[in-house]
Amino acid sequence: MATIRSLLWIGSGRGLAASGISEAPELDVTWVPDLADAAKLPRVPFDGVLFEAKTSHALGDAVARAGAIGRGVPVLVCLSEALADSADVALGAGAAGVLPLDPESPEPGFVQAVSRALDTLHDSSPPLDHLRSIPANEDPTATLVARSAAMHEVEELVALAASSPSTVLLMGETGAGKEVVARQLHTRSDRAPEPFVAINCAAFPEALLESELFGHVKGAFTGADRSKPGLFEVAGRGTLFLDEIAEMELSLQAKLLRVLQEREIRPIGATRALPVHCRIVAATNRELQEEVRTGQFREDLYYRLNVFPIRVPPLRERRRDILPLARHFLALHGPREGKRDCHLSLATAQLLESYGWPGNVRELENEMLRVLMLTPSGSLVTPKVLSRKIVEILEPIAHGGSPDETLRQAVERVEAWLIRRALANNGGRKASTARRLGLTREGLYN
């Protein structure tokens, strides 16, 4: 479920109100006006301390005292524009970050900046002296979002593969983020200054795909009124990403195999071969071993591609990534939609984490685009703007049980509702319903 951070605010009530911190559903705030009152608090653990500096006098000592009161948790210092020059003093005294705050004209993204800072400090655990001033509009996901253990494993494999010229095969469900991983492989390698070229092999018929990949010379076929370089040539010394490689016809697979073996291509109609210098990254949402077994994919090409396999897990296996991704998409698409500073309510965050996301990251991005259309700028994203498929789990909870219902009875009621819904969605077919629910037919009957 959503992570609620406990926060100690040391500063004026006016500053607290202006910041919007007390209204943030993901932050549980305790407020004291000054350090003296903070020192009298019981020994309650906090996830962070927000210290509103009122003067630059003895600022270093004040930050150190705030850190001692917080018993080692990160201290974020809020400075008005008049005290901006004191940022280095605060950082030198051990502050984990500095945030601008003017009670008269507060930053609109202040709450998001605090949440991002706490998430970064607690989930990534960088050394505090390496975290500098945190701008309110900083993009939290300029790189691969990897909070879950499953995606940390992917990130480690990407780091290993980035320095190698070998072919990489990315496997995973549609929408899981295979192209994002491919781009990370490119940007983390020494090929980063060179082009990253992507093509979806399922989007072209065989003849056109061959021309796209290998290019052609003028007059090679009807309508070829000029020469065209293929994507192997366009990629140069960069990376060529072949998405949905399993959709490629067998005859074209043979030509691709030769490219991987000989490291050269011959454009359609040409008499001379051209050298290939780019790195190949391929991706598929199918089980290639099964495709090989059924004769739909060449076995020799499979082994050529499967030099360094990386499985990109579906979103349901990396639930810790759901909320960081959702917040990223709100921040990414909000300005384009004219809906800045929208953030998730606690109930919305819990529903997003509870949903199965069969469409993976792509489905989550589309959902965030939808809620932005229905949410005013700067507002909370509430459950009422979510798609019905996400909020329908509330139905058996909202319309169920008696006050003396036991936990077992409540679970059985929700389970029965889920099974009835699955049966309806599968036309009453018990075998397909059992497969969809991950059960045997006997388990479904029980």
C-alpha positions in Angstrom: 0.0 0.0 0.0 1.0 3.7 -0.2 3.9 4.8 2.0 2.8 7.5 4.5 5.8 9.4 5.7 5.8 10.9 9.3 7.2 14.4 9.3 8.2 16.8 12.1 7.7 20.4 11.1 9.7 22.9 13.1 8.6 26.4 12.2 5.8 28.9 12.1 2.2 27.8 11.7 1.9 30.4 8.9 4.7 28.7 7.0 3.1 25.3 7.5 -0.2 26.5 6.2 1.4 28.2 3.2 3.5 25.1 2.3 0.4 22.8 1.9 2.2 20.1 3.9 -0.6 19.7 6.4 -3.1 19.0 3.5 -0.9 16.3 1.9 -2.5 12.8 2.4 0.8 11.0 2.1 2.4 13.0 4.9 1.6 12.6 8.6 2.7 15.9 10.1 3.6 16.8 13.7 4.0 20.6 14.2 6.0 22.5 16.8 6.9 26.2 16.6 10.5 26.1 17.5 13.5 23.9 18.5 12.8 24.3 22.2 9.4 22.8 21.9 10.7 20.1 19.5 13.2 19.0 22.2 10.3 18.4 24.6 8.6 15.9 22.3 8.4 12.2 23.4 10.9 9.9 21.6 8.6 9.3 18.6 10.4 8.2 15.4 9.9 10.4 12.3 10.8 9.8 8.7 12.1 13.3 8.3 12.4 16.8 9.8 11.4 20.0 8.0 13.1 23.0 9.7 11.8 26.4 8.7 14.8 28.8 9.2 13.7 32.3 10.2 17.2 33.9 10.3 20.7 33.1 9.2 22.1 33.7 12.7 23.5 30.5 14.1 21.8 28.6 11.3 24.4 25.8 11.4 23.9 25.1 15.0 20.1 25.2 14.6 20.3 22.6 11.8 22.5 20.4 13.9 20.1 20.6 16.8 17.2 19.7 14.5 19.2 16.7 13.4 19.8 15.6 17.0 16.0 16.0 17.7 15.2 13.8 14.7 17.8 11.2 15.9 19.6 10.9 12.6 16.6 11.1 10.1 17.0 13.5 7.1 16.6 17.2 7.9 15.2 19.4 5.0 15.7 23.1 5.6 13.2 25.6 4.3 14.7 29.0 3.3 12.9 32.1 2.2 14.4 34.0 -0.8 16.0 36.5 1.6 18.0 33.6 3.2 18.9 31.8 -0.1 22.6 32.6 0.4 22.6 30.5 3.6 21.9 27.3 1.7 25.6 26.2 1.9 25.7 26.8 5.6 22.7 24.5 6.1 24.1 21.8 3.9 27.5 22.1 5.6 25.8 21.6 9.0 24.3 18.2 7.8 21.0 19.2 6.1 20.0 16.6 3.6 18.5 19.2 1.2 17.4 22.8 1.0 13.9 23.8 -0.3 12.7 27.3 -1.1 9.7 28.5 1.0 8.2 32.0 1.2 4.9 32.1 3.2 3.8 35.1 1.2 4.2 33.3 -2.2 4.8 29.6 -1.7 6.2 27.3 -4.4 3.3 25.4 -6.1 5.3 22.2 -6.2 6.6 22.3 -2.6 4.6 19.2 -1.3 5.8 17.1 -4.3 9.4 18.2 -3.7 9.2 17.2 -0.1 7.7 13.8 -0.9 10.2 13.2 -3.6 13.1 14.1 -1.3 11.8 11.7 1.4 11.2 8.9 -1.1 14.7 9.4 -2.5 16.4 9.5 0.9 14.5 6.5 2.3 14.3 4.3 -0.8 17.6 5.0 -2.5 19.6 5.8 0.6 22.3 8.0 -0.9 24.9 9.5 1.5 23.4 12.7 2.9 26.4 14.8 2.1 25.9 13.9 -1.6 22.3 15.3 -1.7 22.3 18.9 -2.6 19.6 21.5 -3.0 16.3 20.0 -4.3 14.4 22.2 -6.9 10.6 22.0 -6.5 10.2 21.1 -10.2 12.9 18.4 -10.4 11.9 15.4 -12.5 12.2 12.4 -10.2 12.5 9.8 -12.9 15.0 10.9 -15.5 16.3 7.3 -15.4 14.7 3.9 -15.1 12.1 3.7 -12.2 13.4 0.9 -10.0 12.1 0.8 -6.5 11.1 -2.9 -6.5 13.5 -5.7 -6.1 12.5 -7.1 -9.5 13.5 -3.9 -11.2 16.7 -3.6 -9.2 17.7 -6.9 -10.8 16.9 -5.5 -14.2 18.9 -2.4 -13.5 21.9 -4.5 -12.4 21.7 -6.5 -15.6 21.4 -3.3 -17.7 24.6 -1.9 -16.0 26.4 -5.1 -16.9 25.2 -5.3 -20.4 25.7 -1.6 -21.2 29.5 -2.0 -21.5 29.3 -5.0 -23.8 28.8 -5.0 -27.6 26.9 -8.3 -27.4 23.3 -8.7 -28.6 20.7 -8.3 -25.9 17.2 -10.0 -25.9 14.5 -8.3 -23.8 11.6 -10.5 -22.9 8.3 -9.4 -21.2 4.7 -8.7 -21.6 3.3 -5.9 -23.8 3.6 -2.6 -22.1 6.1 -3.7 -19.5 8.7 -1.1 -20.6 11.0 -3.1 -22.8 11.8 0.0 -25.0 12.6 2.0 -21.9 15.1 -0.7 -20.9 16.6 -0.7 -24.4 17.1 3.1 -24.2 18.8 2.7 -20.8 21.2 0.1 -22.4 22.0 2.7 -25.0 22.4 5.8 -22.8 24.5 4.0 -20.2 26.9 2.7 -22.9 29.7 4.4 -24.7 27.4 4.5 -27.7 25.2 7.1 -26.1 26.4 10.0 -28.4 25.4 7.9 -31.4 21.8 7.3 -32.7 19.2 5.1 -31.0 16.9 3.7 -33.7 13.8 1.7 -32.9 11.5 -0.2 -35.2 8.4 -2.3 -34.5 8.7 -5.4 -36.7 5.0 -6.1 -36.3 4.1 -2.8 -38.0 5.4 -3.6 -41.5 4.7 -6.3 -44.1 7.8 -8.4 -45.0 8.8 -6.6 -48.1 8.6 -3.2 -46.6 10.3 -4.3 -43.4 13.2 -5.6 -45.4 13.6 -2.3 -47.1 13.3 -0.4 -43.8 16.1 -2.5 -42.3 18.5 -3.0 -45.2 17.6 0.0 -47.4 17.5 -0.1 -51.2 19.1 1.5 -54.2 17.4 3.6 -56.9 15.5 1.4 -59.3 15.6 -1.7 -57.1 11.8 -2.2 -57.5 8.8 -0.3 -58.9 8.5 3.0 -57.1 12.1 3.1 -55.9 12.8 6.5 -57.5 15.8 7.1 -55.2 18.1 5.3 -52.9 17.2 4.9 -49.3 19.6 3.9 -46.4 18.3 1.1 -44.1 18.1 1.4 -40.4 21.2 -0.7 -39.9 23.1 2.1 -41.7 21.1 4.9 -40.1 22.0 3.6 -36.6 25.7 3.9 -37.4 27.7 3.0 -34.3 24.7 3.4 -32.1 21.9 1.0 -31.2 19.2 -0.6 -33.3 16.2 -1.8 -31.3 14.1 -4.5 -33.0 10.8 -4.6 -31.1 8.4 -7.6 -31.5 11.1 -9.6 -33.2 9.0 -12.8 -33.1 6.6 -11.2 -35.7 9.3 -11.3 -38.4 8.7 -13.7 -41.2 11.0 -16.8 -41.4 12.6 -15.7 -44.7 13.6 -12.3 -43.2 14.8 -14.0 -40.1 17.4 -15.9 -42.3 18.6 -12.5 -43.6 18.8 -11.1 -40.1 20.8 -14.1 -39.0 23.4 -13.5 -41.8 23.7 -9.8 -40.6 24.5 -11.0 -37.1 27.0 -13.6 -38.3 28.8 -11.5 -41.0 28.2 -8.0 -39.6 27.3 -6.7 -43.0 24.2 -5.9 -45.0 23.4 -5.6 -48.7 20.7 -3.1 -49.6 18.0 -4.3 -51.9 19.3 -4.1 -55.5 22.8 -3.3 -54.4 25.9 -5.2 -55.6 28.2 -4.3 -52.7 27.8 -5.1 -49.0 28.0 -2.4 -46.3 29.6 -3.1 -42.9 27.3 -3.0 -39.8 28.7 -1.3 -36.7 25.5 -0.9 -34.5 24.6 -2.9 -31.5 21.4 -5.0 -31.8 18.8 -5.1 -29.0 15.8 -7.2 -29.7 12.5 -7.5 -27.8 9.5 -9.9 -27.7 6.4 -10.5 -25.7 6.3 -14.2 -26.8 8.1 -17.3 -25.4 10.7 -17.7 -28.2 11.6 -21.2 -27.1 8.0 -22.2 -27.7 8.1 -20.4 -31.0 11.2 -22.3 -32.0 9.5 -25.6 -31.0 6.5 -24.9 -33.2 8.7 -23.8 -36.1 7.6 -20.1 -36.0 11.1 -18.9 -35.2 14.5 -20.0 -36.4 16.5 -21.9 -33.7 19.8 -20.6 -35.0 18.6 -17.0 -34.9 17.2 -17.5 -31.3 20.6 -18.5 -30.1 22.2 -15.6 -31.9 19.8 -13.1 -30.2 19.8 -14.8 -26.8 23.4 -13.8 -25.9 22.4 -11.6 -23.0 18.7 -12.2 -22.0 16.9 -9.7 -19.7 13.4 -10.4 -18.5 11.4 -7.2 -17.9 8.8 -8.1 -15.2 5.1 -7.1 -15.5 3.9 -4.4 -13.2 2.0 -6.8 -11.0 5.4 -8.3 -9.9 6.8 -4.9 -9.1 4.1 -3.1 -7.1 6.6 -0.8 -5.3 7.1 0.8 -8.7 3.4 1.6 -9.3 3.2 4.9 -7.3 6.6 6.3 -8.4 5.5 5.6 -12.0 2.1 7.1 -11.5 3.6 10.3 -9.9 6.1 10.4 -12.8 3.4 10.4 -15.4 1.4 13.1 -13.5 4.5 15.3 -13.5 5.4 14.4 -17.1 2.0 14.9 -18.7 0.5 17.5 -16.3 2.2 20.6 -17.9 1.2 19.4 -21.4 -2.4 19.0 -20.3 -2.4 22.3 -18.4 -2.8 20.4 -15.1 0.2 21.1 -13.0 0.8 19.9 -9.4 -1.9 17.2 -9.3 -1.1 14.5 -6.7 -2.6 11.3 -5.6 -4.9 11.0 -2.5 -4.2 8.2 -0.1 -7.3 6.2 -1.2 -6.3 6.6 -4.9 -2.8 5.4 -4.2 -4.1 2.3 -2.4 -6.4 1.5 -5.3 -3.7 1.9 -7.9 -1.5 -0.5 -5.9 -4.3 -3.0 -5.5 -5.2 -3.2 -9.3 -3.6 -6.0 -11.4 -2.5 -3.8 -14.4 -2.8 -6.4 -17.2 -1.7 -3.6 -19.6 1.4 -2.9 -17.4 3.1 0.4 -17.5 1.4 1.5 -20.7 -2.0 1.0 -19.1 -0.9 3.0 -16.0 0.3 5.9 -18.2 -3.0 5.9 -20.0 -4.9 5.9 -16.7 -2.9 8.9 -15.5 -3.6 10.8 -18.7 -7.3 10.1 -18.2 -7.4 11.3 -14.6 -5.5 14.5 -15.6 -8.3 15.3 -18.0 -10.9 14.9 -15.1 -8.9 16.6 -12.3 -8.5 20.4 -11.9 -5.0 21.8 -11.9 -3.3 21.6 -8.5 -5.9 19.2 -7.0 -5.9 15.8 -5.4 -6.6 12.9 -7.7 -9.5 11.1 -6.0 -11.0 7.6 -6.6 -14.0 9.1 -8.3 -11.9 10.0 -11.4 -10.4 6.5 -11.7 -11.6 4.0 -14.3 -14.4 1.6 -13.0 -12.1 -1.4 -13.5 -9.9 0.0 -10.8 -12.5 1.1 -8.2 -14.9 -1.8 -8.7 -13.1 -3.7 -5.9 -14.8 -1.2 -3.5 -18.2 -2.6 -4.4 -18.2 -5.8 -2.3 -16.6 -3.8 0.5 -19.0 -0.9 0.5 -22.1 -3.1 0.1 -21.3 -5.9 2.4 -21.4 -7.4 5.7 -22.9 -6.9 9.1 -21.1 -5.1 11.9 -20.3 -8.4 13.6 -18.8 -10.0 10.4 -15.5 -11.8 11.0 -12.4 -11.3 8.9 -12.8 -14.8 7.3 -16.4 -14.0 6.4 -15.4 -10.7 4.8 -12.6 -12.3 2.8 -15.0 -15.0 1.6 -17.5 -12.4 0.5 -15.0 -10.5 -1.5 -13.6 -13.7 -3.0 -17.1 -14.8 -4.0 -17.7 -11.4 -5.7 -14.4 -11.7 -7.6 -15.2 -15.2 -8.8 -18.7 -14.1 -10.0 -17.2 -11.2 -11.8 -14.6 -13.4 -13.5 -17.3 -15.9 -14.5 -19.3 -13.1 -16.1 -16.3 -11.7 -17.9 -15.6 -15.2 -19.3 -19.1 -16.0 -20.4 -19.6 -18.5 -17.6 -16.9 -20.8 -18.9 -15.4 -22.4 -15.8 -12.1 -23.6 -17.4 -11.1 -20.2 -18.8 -12.3 -18.5 -15.6 -10.1 -20.9 -13.5 -7.1 -20.1 -15.7 -7.7 -16.4 -15.5 -7.8 -16.6 -11.7 -4.8 -18.9 -11.4 -6.8 -21.8 -10.1 -7.6 -25.4 -11.1 -11.1 -26.3 -12.0 -11.4 -28.2 -8.7 -10.2 -25.1 -6.9 -12.8 -23.0 -8.6 -15.6 -25.4 -7.7 -14.4 -25.5 -4.1 
